[in-house]
Amino acid sequence: MSSAPDEVPLPPYAGITLASVRLVRTEHDAAEALAALSAMDVIGFDTESKPTFLKGEVSTGPHLIQLATDDMAYLFQIGGGGGAPAMLKTVLESHTILKVGFGLSDDLKRLSAKLGIDTRNVLDLSTALRKGERNTLGAKTAVARFFGQKLQKSKKITTTNWAMARLSEKQILYAADDAHVALRIYRRWRLDVPAA
């Protein structure tokens, strides 16, 4: 028995490659990231925090901040020095660079509470892309809608310890993709929006 056309599985979303990801570890790395990010009109944005499992446990995140240009993702581990917080404040508080991502309300609260960063000029795609639907839209649904592909989101990676000094390759790619895919979706969405 053949499956109906709407049941055909979507091809996987390829995502960003390790060669296009930079872990910002030094002042030099931070300066390079600042130059690249400051040249953008829009950047992809997300954060990761070590999960909390106990009732009443308060998150100490964010532990990782991800920012993406069209062809590069920059990952900033929080707590490791390297000039990242000052550079992050410059980019995230910029009025001229639009920051786009999915489900950003917790990210913004944690950035403010932990790092004193008051993120400005932010567009949460979860609500911006809704098209009248009641529920917010996630990255997986947006990738299916705009690219006809399936974004793999591993629960196992999502709930890993993002505070570790050394992140695994899977964590790095997962985190980079979160920021990069948001920018790609934003660009595609803007192409589809008729000019006023």
Disulfide bonds with the S-S distance in Angstrom:
none
